Amino acid sequence: METAAIRSPEFKVYEYYEQAVHNPHYFLPMVYTLDPHEDDLQIQKYGKPFPYNEQESQYPYLSYITERWWDIETYGRLLFVEKSRQMLESWQMVALYLWDSIVKPNNYIYYRSEKLGKTGDKSNELSLLGRAIYIMRWLKYYYPEFLCHIWGKDYVWTEPKQSPLTLWRFPNGSTIHCVTNNPDDVRMYSANGALCDEDAFVTNVDEADAALMPQLGVKGRCTKITSANGGTRAERICKDLE
């Protein structure tokens, strides 16, 4: 469904929200992103809609990757995606794991990068946490009824103030835990999912994974996204996941 259709007068909002609770394909059209190279002042001020479905010809892979992330029964729980800035994969994966935290109570999600500044620095809107907060900010602005539909009309959510932040908690009991590639960061916490950024450039990725994967159990999903210039190391990570 096109993003514009969500704002049409005939749009049946609560039916859509109910679908978005159960299916991330319906959530992503509600996502807004930030492009630091954007010259349009209106987009800078009001956010840039994530180009899901409405520009399918330009980004045909987005729904394909979403389906493979979501349907772990069919495609498995491990996913590796090579990315570039133009592909919007960081935004997509941050949004998908944010959706997992919003709609499922008591979920525990890891955002992992080599340095906490790249993961949990809320002042950097292109860190993993910064992107998630940016999405939440506009979700609350444009679609407050969606959050009320999930959490109830009296829910309380405020943007986290600490930076860098390690734990971000939600009204439904879910948590996003920002960690580094230090194996000790994850040893004490069982999790439902992990988003690992730029693993081709993490110096001790094998040790970090050896600590992380047991915490995900047999059902927790793990997604690795890394720049395409990761070279042979990125290829090795892909083969390891296979």
Backbone as a ProteinNet text record, in pm:
[ID]
protein_1_A
[PRIMARY]
METAAIRSPEFKVYEYYEQAVHNPHYFLPMVYTLDPHEDDLQIQKYGKPFPYNEQESQYPYLSYITERWWDIETYGRLLFVEKSRQMLESWQMVALYLWDSIVKPNNYIYYRSEKLGKTGDKSNELSLLGRAIYIMRWLKYYYPEFLCHIWGKDYVWTEPKQSPLTLWRFPNGSTIHCVTNNPDDVRMYSANGALCDEDAFVTNVDEADAALMPQLGVKGRCTKITSANGGTRAERICKDLE
[TERTIARY]
84.2	0	87.7	54.2	133.6	116.4	223.4	218.3	107.5	88.7	-13.9	-152.4	-174.9	-305.8	-339.3	-238.6	-261.9	-329.4	-306.7	-361.5	-488.7	-539.9	-661.1	-784.5	-890.1	-1009.3	-1078.7	-1074.9	-1145.4	-1063.3	-945	-857.4	-913.3	-921.9	-973.1	-855.2	-833.5	-709.5	-688	-789.6	-766.6	-749.3	-812.6	-789.9	-644.8	-593	-453.7	-359.2	-387.2	-301	-296.7	-408.9	-412.2	-326	-327.8	-240.7	-94	-65.7	72.5	127.4	41.9	85.6	139.3	78.6	111.7	202.2	221.4	294	379.2	514	599.2	585.7	532.4	509.3	414.4	326.1	232.3	290.6	393.1	455.6	551.1	629.4	734.1	682.5	562.4	514.6	488.5	486.6	467.6	600.3	711.1	843.2	891	954.5	1019.7	1169	1248	1392.9	1458.2	1587.1	1666.6	1775	1788.3	1897.4	1977.1	2099.6	2176.9	2215.7	2202.4	2236.7	2112.6	1997.6	1874.5	1873.4	1844.2	1841.9	1703.4	1598.8	1461.9	1435.2	1410.1	1391.7	1266	1161.1	1038.2	1064.2	1142.6	1174.9	1263.8	1358.1	1442.2	1358.2	1253.1	1170.6	1070.2	1010.4	901.2	934.1	1059.9	1098.5	1075.3	1142.9	1134.9	1072.1	955.4	890.4	981.2	985.8	1061.1	996.9	1074.2	1015.7	974.1	875.5	832.4	702.7	704.9	590.9	564.2	560.1	521.3	629.4	753.4	860.5	921.9	836.1	882.3	977.2	957.1	1043.5	1187	1204.7	1337.7	1404.4	1324.1	1376.5	1304.8	1318.3	1240.9	1282.5	1400.4	1452.9	1401.3	1342.5	1305.6	1202	1096.6	995.3	1050.3	1138.8	1202.3	1281.4	1361.5	1442.3	1354.5	1251.6	1160	1098.2	1056.5	993.7	1091.4	1215.5	1314.5	1356.8	1348.5	1372.8	1256.9	1135.8	1016.1	982.4	986	940	1055.3	1087.7	1201.9	1169.5	1041.6	1005.6	1044	1032.7	1065	1211.5	1263.7	1395.7	1505.6	1471.4	1572.3	1590.3	1661.3	1671.5	1795.9	1885.6	2009	2002.7	2034.5	2026.2	2148.3	2209.9	2325.1	2292.3	2312.7	2280.6	2398.1	2451.4	2549.1	2474.1	2530.2	2456.2	2542.7	2473	2535.1	2438.3	2481.7	2394.4	2266.2	2276.4	2159.8	2059.6	2102.1	2013	1914.7	1945.4	1857.9	1847.1	1945.3	1935.3	1950	2031.3	2041.6	1907.3	1841.7	1710	1608.7	1610.8	1514.2	1530.1	1653	1674.9	1652.3	1693.2	1662.7	1511.7	1439	1292.4	1230.1	1280.3	1223.1	1244.8	1363.1	1386.8	1315.4	1295.6	1214.4	1069.6	1017.5	882	869.2	968.6	967.9	958.9	1020.4	1017.2	884.1	826.8	702.9	583.8	572.2	449.1	451.9	569.5	578.8	623.6	542.8	581.4	700.2	782.8	895.3	997.9	1007.5	1114.4	1245.8	1355.6	1488.4	1572.2	1613.1	1680.7	1817.8	1917.3	2049.7	2068.6	2123.7	2184.9	2334.9	2411.4	2554.7	2636.9	2740.2	2838.6	2972.5	3078.4	3212.1	3231.2	3173	3186.5	3047.8	3035.2	2904.9	2858.2	2951.4	2913.7	2840.3	2870.8	2802.1	2671.1	2652.5	2532.9	2435.6	2483.4	2392.2	2403.6	2465.7	2478.2	2352.1	2261.9	2135.6	2155.1	2267.3	2292.6	2333.6	2375	2409.1	2288.9	2215.1	2091.5	2116.5	2243.5	2275.1	2336.4	2347.4	2380.5	2257.5	2273.6	2158.9	2049.1	2086	1986	1930.3	2017.1	1970.3	1865.1	1882.8	1783	1652.1	1663.2	1542.7	1463.9	1533.4	1466.3	1403.2	1473.6	1419.2	1289.6	1289	1168	1055.3	1086.5	984.5	928.6	1015.1	972	864.3	888.4	791.6	672.3	692.5	580.4	482.1	536	451.4	383.5	449.9	394.4	286	314	221.2	115.8	153.6	63.1	50.2	9.4	-3	-106.9	-209.5	-312.8	-257.3	-153.7	-94.4	-32.3	41.3	102.9	-2.8	-108.9	-218.9	-288.2	-298.1	-360.2	-284.2	-151.7	-68.6	-57.2	-25.1	12	-100.5	-212.5	-319.6	-305.4	-416.9	-416.9	-339.1	-314.1	-246.2	-96.8	-44	97.6	185.3	302.5	398.3	528.1	571.8	700.5	768.4	889.8	970.1	1103.5	1162.1	1291.4	1397.2	1482.3	1588.6	1682.1	1730.8	1815.9	1963.8	1994.5	2134.9	2198.3	2323.8	2395.4	2545.1	2614.2	2555.6	2466.7	2365.8	2267	2289.6	2276	2289.3	2153	2061.5	1930.3	1820	1732.3	1617.2	1493.6	1410.6	1295.3	1166.8	1069.7	942.8	827.6	713.8	600.6	548.9	575.6	528.7	629.9	735.8	835.7	949.4	944.2	1052.5	1174.5	1289.5	1415.3	1501.1	1559.8	1668.5	1797.5	1891.8	2017.6	2129.4	2192.5	2300.7	2432.7	2503.4	2626.6	2736.5	2858.6	2973.3	3010.1	3124.1	3169.4	3244.7	3243.1	3301.1	3214.1	3266.2	3184.2	3115.1	3176.2	3117.4	2989.1	2964.3	2844.5	2715.4	2722	2598.4	2587.5	2685.8	2689.1	2576.4	2524.9	2429.1	2283.3	2257.1	2121.3	2075.1	1964.2	1901.9	1822.8	1822.9	1760.9	1677.1	1584.1	1499.5	1555.2	1647.7	1701.3	1824.1	1901.9	2022.8	2044.7	2069.4	2107.7	2254.2	2339.2	2483.2	2526.8	2585.7	2619.2	2768.3	2799.3	2936.9	3025.8	2974.8	3051.3	3177.4	3181.5	3302.3	3420.9	3393.2	3500.1	3520.7	3449.9	3469	3589.6	3686.5	3814.1	3801	3711.9	3699.3	3559.7	3513	3376.3	3351.1	3448.9	3429.2	3404	3483.5	3464.4	3332.9	3298.6	3172.7	3053.3	3058.9	2949.9	2941.1	3057	3057.5	2985.9	2991.4	2920.2	2773.7	2747	2611.7	2516.1	2555.5	2461.2	2396	2467.1	2397.9	2289.3	2306.2	2205.7	2076.3	2082.5	1963.5	1885.6	1941.6	1871.7	1850.2	1743	1715.5	1616.8	1552.9	1450.8	1484.9	1581	1614.9	1678.4	1634.7	1688.6	1810.5	1901.1	2022.4	2038.6	2056.7	2077.8	2210.9	2291.8	2419.3	2411.6	2439.4	2444.9	2584.9	2641.2	2776.8	2796.8	2882.7	2909.7	2966.4	2932.6	2972.7	3123.4	3196.4	3341.8	3408.7	3329.9	3388	3474.2	3462.6	3551.4	3540.5	3655.5	3656.8	3605.4	3621.2	3571.6	3419.8	3355.5	3210.8	3164.7	3237.9	3203.4	3214.6	3315.8	3332.6	3218.7	3174.7	3062.7	2937.2	2917.3	2801	2807	2924.3	2938.4	2919.1	2966.5	2948	2799.9	2723.4	2580.1	2510.5	2555.7	2497.5	2525.1
-119.4	0	124.5	221.9	342.8	426.9	497	581	684.1	742	843.5	789.6	661.4	602.9	600.9	596.5	593.5	722.1	831.5	960.3	997.6	908.1	938.9	932.2	1010.4	1014.9	880.2	798.6	670.9	559.8	593.6	492	439.6	309	246.6	226.2	326.8	338	222.7	185.9	85.6	-54.3	-80.1	-207.6	-216.9	-106.2	-104.5	-121.2	-50.2	-60.3	-203.1	-270.8	-408.9	-497.9	-470.2	-545.1	-512.8	-386.1	-344.2	-403.7	-437.5	-502.9	-642.5	-709.8	-849.3	-869.5	-764.7	-781.5	-657.4	-670.9	-552.5	-489.3	-561.8	-501.1	-382	-383.9	-273.8	-165	-198.7	-100.2	-8.4	-62.5	15.8	137.9	136.6	260	373.6	344.9	449.9	506.9	454.8	495.1	620.2	709.7	827.5	819	864.9	854.6	992	993.6	1116.3	1096.8	1192.3	1191.6	1320.1	1311.8	1433.7	1508.5	1444.3	1509.1	1567.1	1560.2	1610.2	1764.1	1823.7	1969.4	2028.4	1948.2	1996.6	2031.5	2159.4	2204.1	2145	2122.5	2062.8	1920.4	1846.5	1708.9	1710.7	1804.2	1815.3	1843.7	1922.7	1963.5	1857	1788.2	1696.5	1550	1519.7	1381.7	1333.9	1226.1	1169.2	1030.8	1010.1	879.3	769.4	659.5	544.5	493.4	475.9	446.1	300.2	261.8	121.7	109.3	33.2	7	120.1	244.6	351.2	378.6	340.9	354.5	217.3	118.7	-18.9	-39	35	17.3	60.1	156.1	204.5	117.9	60.3	-21	-155.6	-237.2	-362	-465.6	-449.4	-549.6	-532.7	-417.3	-390.6	-489.9	-513.8	-608.6	-751.2	-781.3	-912.7	-940.2	-842.5	-859.3	-862.1	-778.7	-780.1	-917.7	-978.9	-1110.1	-1213.2	-1205.3	-1301.9	-1275.8	-1152.4	-1122.4	-1171.2	-1151.7	-1176.9	-1325	-1396	-1534.9	-1629.3	-1639.3	-1722.9	-1871.8	-1905.9	-2046.9	-2097.6	-2011.4	-2049.5	-2025.7	-1909.4	-1868.1	-1879	-1914.4	-1925.5	-1794.8	-1802.7	-1687.9	-1603.3	-1646	-1573.3	-1506.4	-1377.6	-1301.3	-1212.1	-1212.9	-1128.3	-1040.1	-909	-814.8	-720	-717	-614.5	-486.7	-373.2	-247.7	-137.1	-31	96.7	203.2	327	432.3	444.7	428.1	444.4	330.5	217.7	102	114.7	200.5	222.9	101	11.8	-110.3	-85.1	10.6	41.4	88.8	177.6	225.8	112.5	27.1	-81.7	-175.9	-216.8	-313.3	-252.3	-128.4	-60.7	-54.7	-22.3	-13.5	-149.4	-255	-387.7	-434.8	-414.1	-453.8	-360.4	-235.1	-144.8	-193.2	-231.3	-288.6	-409.2	-495.1	-614.2	-576.4	-464.5	-418	-352	-280.1	-206.7	-300.5	-397.6	-476.3	-602.3	-645.6	-768.9	-736.3	-768.8	-737.6	-820.3	-756.1	-822.5	-879.9	-822.2	-861	-797.9	-866.2	-814.3	-818.4	-700.1	-685.9	-622.1	-676.3	-615.6	-533.4	-412	-338	-344.3	-400	-415.4	-348.6	-276.6	-220	-221.2	-185.5	-198.1	-103.8	16.7	114.8	158.4	186.5	226.5	357.5	442.3	567.3	546.2	434.2	403	328.6	281.9	205.1	286.4	338.8	398.1	547.3	618.3	764.5	829.5	872.1	931.2	1066.7	1134.8	1264.5	1249.6	1128.6	1099.5	1030.2	1100.6	1045.4	935.8	908.2	798.5	679.6	687.8	567.8	477.1	351.9	261.4	312.5	352.4	405.8	538.5	623.6	752	736	637.7	610.3	562.1	473.6	420.6	531.5	619.7	731.1	824.6	848.8	934	875	743.9	677.6	689.5	666.1	674.8	815.8	913.8	1053.1	1085.4	1044.9	1075	980.9	859.9	768.1	825.6	879.3	940.5	1066.4	1138.3	1263.3	1235.6	1145.1	1120.1	1014.2	914.6	802	772.2	870.8	844.8	737.7	727.1	626.3	484.6	467	334.6	290.2	380.7	346.6	327.4	408.3	389.1	255.5	216.5	90.1	-27.2	-13	-119.9	-110	7.9	25	80.3	120.7	183.9	334.8	403.4	549	621.3	555	621.1	586.3	531.6	494.5	619	598	706.4	667.4	748.5	726.7	860.6	871.5	992	950.4	1040.2	1009.9	995.3	894.8	878	998.2	1034.6	1152.4	1117.7	1001.7	963.7	929.3	966.5	931.5	921.6	813.9	698.6	616.8	556.2	480.6	332.2	253.4	109.2	39.7	79.7	15.4	115.7	80.4	164	78.5	117.2	37.5	97.7	9.2	48.8	22.6	89.5	71.4	-71.7	-155	-293.5	-390.4	-336.7	-421.2	-463.6	-428.1	-463.2	-373	-421.8	-349.9	-359.2	-247.4	-247.2	-221.1	-313.5	-307.1	-276.9	-161.9	-121.7	-174.3	-251	-314.6	-295.6	-326.2	-323.6	-468.1	-485.6	-619.7	-686.1	-622.8	-684.2	-803.6	-925.1	-1042.4	-1033.8	-962.2	-952.7	-869.7	-789.6	-705.4	-786.7	-909.6	-985	-1112.8	-1146.5	-1279	-1302	-1199.9	-1219.3	-1204.2	-1177.3	-1143.4	-1231.8	-1302.1	-1375.5	-1277.7	-1298.3	-1201.4	-1271.6	-1193.2	-1242.4	-1208.6	-1112.8	-1073.5	-986.6	-979.4	-897.9	-839.6	-709.6	-640.5	-603	-661.3	-640	-557.2	-441.7	-346.7	-351.1	-351.4	-344.2	-455	-577.6	-687.7	-720.3	-684.8	-710.6	-628.8	-526.3	-439.4	-454.5	-549.8	-576	-667	-623.4	-694.4	-832.4	-846.1	-975	-1034.1	-1032.8	-1074.3	-1219.3	-1305.7	-1445.9	-1458.8	-1390.2	-1394.7	-1329.3	-1217.4	-1149.3	-1238.4	-1308.9	-1398.4	-1519.7	-1569.5	-1685.1	-1653.9	-1527.8	-1487.2	-1455.9	-1400.4	-1355.3	-1469.2	-1559.3	-1658.1	-1744.3	-1790.4	-1867.7	-1789	-1656.1	-1574.2	-1563.2	-1594.4	-1588.7	-1719.6	-1822.7	-1950.5	-2010.3	-2084.9	-2152	-2074.2	-1971	-1897.4	-1750.4	-1697.2	-1556.8	-1530	-1424.2	-1393.3	-1304.6	-1319.3	-1237.4	-1185.9	-1055.4	-993.2	-920.3	-946.6	-877.7	-792.1	-664.1	-573.9	-513.4	-506.3	-452.8	-392.6	-294.8	-228.4	-328.2	-308.2	-402.9	-409.6	-305.4	-308.9	-385.2	-467.5	-553.8	-663.4	-683.5	-774.4	-918.6	-985.3	-1128.6	-1157.3	-1063	-1084.9	-1089.5	-1000.6	-1003.5	-1135	-1181.4	-1309.2	-1424	-1419.8	-1525.7	-1525.1	-1406.3	-1395.5	-1457.3	-1427	-1481.8	-1633.7	-1688.9	-1835.4	-1895.7	-1825.7	-1876.2	-1883.6	-1783.8	-1783.6	-1896.6	-1923.8	-2034.1	-2168
0	0	0	-78.9	-87	38.3	75	193.3	182.3	63.1	44.8	77.3	49.2	73.9	222.2	307.4	451.2	497	424.7	465.5	389	306.4	229.2	318.9	289.5	374.8	388.7	283.9	287.8	353.1	398.4	454.3	586.3	599.6	721.4	816.4	900.7	975.2	1072.1	1148.6	1252.3	1193.4	1081.3	1013.8	967.7	916.9	872.5	990.7	1100.8	1217.8	1270	1267.1	1313.6	1224.5	1094.2	1003.4	1029.4	1059.4	1084.3	1212.9	1307.1	1430.1	1400.2	1304.3	1277.3	1155.9	1075.9	950.3	923.1	920.9	901.5	764	665.7	534.8	545.6	644	664.4	754.6	829.2	916.9	841.8	750.9	685.3	609.3	549.6	486.9	585.4	714.8	816	865.4	814.4	861.5	788.2	863.4	806.6	834.8	737.4	748.6	733.6	758.7	748	644.6	553.8	457.1	476.3	532.3	558.1	432.1	315.8	189.8	120.2	186.7	128.2	128.3	11.9	-0.1	22.1	12	26.2	172.7	200.9	338.3	400.8	320.5	372.9	420.4	343.9	383.7	507.8	514.3	633	757	739.2	853.7	893.5	794.8	823.7	799.8	768.5	749.5	606.4	572.4	438.7	446.7	382.7	389.9	335.9	407.1	360.7	231.9	124.6	-7.5	-20.8	58.9	58.6	-19.2	-126.6	-214.8	-313.5	-266.1	-356.6	-462.2	-433	-532.1	-558	-570.7	-580.8	-698.5	-807.2	-923.4	-894	-802	-768.7	-661.7	-571.8	-462.8	-458.8	-561.7	-569	-465.6	-407.3	-315	-172.5	-138	0.1	52.6	-23.9	21	20.8	-73.3	-80	48.2	90.8	211	335.4	338.1	452	471.1	361.9	370.7	425.6	385.8	432.3	576.1	619.1	760.4	846.6	798.6	879	889.3	778.4	773.6	805.7	933.5	971.2	959.6	959.5	943.8	805.3	707	569	535.5	576.1	529.5	634.6	756.3	860	936.2	1046.9	1136.6	1114.9	1025.6	999.4	862.5	859.2	734.3	721.9	604	575.5	455.4	469.7	362.8	342.7	220.8	186.7	152.3	192.2	181.5	122.7	83	52.3	101.8	107.2	159.4	78.3	-52.2	-139.4	-123.8	-69	-57	58.8	157.2	273.4	364.2	358.8	438.2	587.9	626.8	770.1	823.3	749	791	794.8	693.8	688.9	807.8	836.3	943.4	1081.1	1100.5	1227	1246.5	1139.4	1148	1178.2	1117.4	1139.6	1282.4	1336	1474.5	1572.2	1534.4	1615.2	1616.4	1501.5	1493.2	1585.3	1584.3	1669.1	1816.1	1852.8	1991.8	2026	1930.7	1954.8	1969.8	1879.9	1872.8	1959.3	2004.1	2082.4	2224.2	2323.3	2461.3	2507.6	2588.7	2654.7	2557.6	2439.6	2348.8	2394.6	2364.3	2398.1	2271	2224.7	2096.3	2116.2	2047.9	2046.5	1920.1	1935	1825.6	1851.3	1757	1779.4	1670.3	1712.5	1621	1692.8	1621	1679.8	1797.7	1789.2	1896.2	1941.8	2073	2126.2	2064.2	2023.7	1959.7	1828.1	1759.6	1634.2	1658.2	1781.1	1813.7	1896.6	2010.7	2107.6	2126	2032.6	2043.7	1989	2077.7	2033.2	1967.2	1995.5	1932.6	1786.6	1748.3	1609.2	1545.5	1463.2	1408.2	1306	1272.7	1182.7	1256.8	1389.9	1465.9	1464.6	1503.9	1503.4	1594.9	1716.6	1809.1	1758.7	1703.7	1651.9	1544.1	1456.7	1352.6	1415.2	1514.2	1578.2	1647.9	1717.3	1784.4	1682.3	1571.3	1466.1	1410.3	1386.5	1336	1438.2	1565.9	1670.1	1682.4	1667.5	1679.9	1577.2	1452.5	1347.6	1351.1	1399.9	1417.4	1519.6	1626.2	1728.7	1676.1	1586.2	1531.5	1427.8	1331.9	1222.2	1253.9	1335.7	1359.4	1509	1589.2	1734.1	1764.9	1678.5	1703.2	1692.4	1610.9	1597.3	1728.8	1794.1	1921.5	2029.4	2025.2	2119.5	2095.6	1969.9	1934.1	1995.6	2007.5	2062.4	2214.4	2263.7	2404.5	2491.1	2429.7	2506.3	2504.3	2520.7	2504.4	2613.9	2727.1	2838.2	2844.2	2735.1	2738.5	2754.4	2810.5	2829.4	2760.2	2666.6	2601.7	2582.7	2628	2606.7	2546.9	2472.5	2412.9	2521.9	2509.2	2609.4	2609.1	2727.4	2740.6	2749.7	2803.5	2820.3	2685.2	2667.4	2544.8	2576	2536.4	2466.5	2558.9	2502.2	2577.8	2554.5	2659	2642.1	2642.5	2730.5	2738.6	2707	2613.1	2576.7	2598.8	2694.8	2732.7	2677.2	2647.7	2588	2684.8	2665.1	2757	2767	2665.5	2667.1	2728.7	2788.6	2851.8	2761.4	2633.9	2541.7	2564.8	2522.1	2542.6	2417.3	2378.8	2280.6	2357.3	2344	2417	2316.9	2331.2	2241.6	2296.3	2214.8	2259.8	2156	2198.1	2107.9	2073.7	2008	1975.1	2090.4	2206.7	2326.2	2366.7	2365.7	2398	2533.5	2629.6	2763	2764.2	2660.9	2656.8	2653.6	2601.8	2577.8	2660.8	2737.8	2799	2900	2961.8	3071	3027.7	2898.4	2856.7	2741.4	2760.5	2650.6	2565.8	2434.5	2344	2238	2180.2	2071.4	1934.2	1928.8	1799	1813.5	1705.8	1705.9	1567	1562.3	1439.9	1452.8	1368.6	1374.8	1254.8	1282.2	1176.7	1144.3	1014.3	962.9	1019.3	1020	1076.2	996.4	871	792.3	841.8	922.8	972.6	1122.5	1185	1327.1	1343.9	1421.8	1428.9	1493.5	1590	1660.4	1640.2	1516.4	1489.3	1530.6	1517.8	1555.5	1705.6	1786.6	1931.5	1971.7	1904	1934	1901.7	1789	1750.7	1842.8	1885.8	1975.1	2105.7	2149.1	2270.2	2240.7	2123	2090.2	2057.5	1970.9	1917.1	2024.5	2127.5	2231.4	2304.3	2312.2	2380.3	2300	2170.2	2084.7	2086.5	2146.8	2152.8	2014.8	1999.5	1871.7	1785.7	1840.5	1765.5	1743.6	1815.3	1798.7	1664	1596.4	1463.7	1474.6	1379.1	1372.6	1230.5	1217.7	1087.1	1087.6	986.2	970.3	844.8	860.2	745.6	741.5	622.3	611.6	473.7	464.9	338	238	112.2	7.9	-9.3	34.8	20.1	133.7	204	305.6	245.6	114.7	41.9	86.4	89.8	119.8	259.8	351.8	486.9	488.7	411.2	400.8	338.7	238.8	175.8	275.8	363.2	461.6	562	603.9	697.2	634.6	507.9	436.8	433	405	400.1	538.2	643.1	778.4	815.1	772.4	800.3	725.3	603.9	527.5	595.8
[MASK]
++++++++++++++++++++++++++++++++++++++++++++++++++++++++++++++++++++++++++++++++++++++++++++++++++++++++++++++++++++++++++++++++++++++++++++++++++++++++++++++++++++++++++++++++++++++++++++++++++++++++++++++++++++++++++++++++++++++++++++++++++

